Every structure is written in C-alpha cells, then in structure tokens.
Amino acid sequence: MAYMNKYQSDDYRRDELIRIIEHSVEKLTLAELEALYYDMTTKSYINDN
C-alpha cells in the first residue's frame, strides 16, 4: 500500500481508499464479486431496495 501522510485530509484519504478499492474490485472474477456482494449485503453495507 502507498505511503500515507498522517497530515492528509480525511477527504483525500477517503478518495484514495475508494480508488484503491475500485481498482481491486475491477480485477475480481464473477464468483469473487458474487461472494463480495453477498458478504456486503449480509452486513448491510449494500441495500437492494
């Protein structure tokens, strides 16, 4: 993981984490995406209403 400066703003850190997560998710297989989706829905991170 890239070096993180403790003086960076929370918004910058949040944006950077989103970019890292998006990049990682793009590489997942369908089965891995389905498992991630299931896990996130059971923990209420995703709501399909």
C-alpha positions as CSV (number, residue, x, y, z in Angstrom):
1,M,0.0,0.0,0.0
2,A,1.2,3.5,-0.8
3,Y,2.7,5.6,2.0
4,M,0.1,7.6,3.8
5,N,0.9,11.0,5.2
6,K,-0.9,11.5,8.6
7,Y,-1.4,15.1,7.7
8,Q,-3.6,14.4,4.7
9,S,-7.2,15.5,4.9
10,D,-9.9,12.9,5.6
11,D,-11.5,13.7,2.2
12,Y,-8.2,13.0,0.4
13,R,-7.7,9.7,2.3
14,R,-11.3,8.7,1.6
15,D,-10.9,9.4,-2.1
16,E,-7.6,7.5,-2.2
17,L,-9.2,4.5,-0.4
18,I,-12.1,4.5,-2.9
19,R,-9.7,4.5,-5.8
20,I,-7.7,1.6,-4.3
21,I,-10.9,-0.4,-3.7
22,E,-12.3,0.3,-7.2
23,H,-9.0,-0.8,-8.8
24,S,-9.1,-4.1,-6.8
25,V,-12.7,-4.8,-7.5
26,E,-12.2,-4.4,-11.2
27,K,-9.8,-7.4,-11.1
28,L,-12.2,-9.8,-9.3
29,T,-13.8,-12.8,-11.1
30,L,-17.6,-13.1,-11.2
31,A,-17.6,-15.7,-8.4
32,E,-15.5,-13.4,-6.2
33,L,-17.8,-10.4,-7.0
34,E,-20.8,-12.5,-6.0
35,A,-19.2,-13.6,-2.8
36,L,-18.2,-10.0,-2.0
37,Y,-21.8,-8.8,-2.8
38,Y,-23.3,-11.5,-0.6
39,D,-20.9,-10.6,2.3
40,M,-21.7,-6.8,1.9
41,T,-25.4,-7.4,1.8
42,T,-25.5,-9.6,4.9
43,K,-23.5,-6.9,6.7
44,S,-26.0,-4.2,5.4
45,Y,-23.2,-2.3,3.5
46,I,-25.5,-2.8,0.4
47,N,-29.2,-2.5,0.4
48,D,-31.1,-3.6,-2.7
49,N,-34.4,-1.8,-2.0
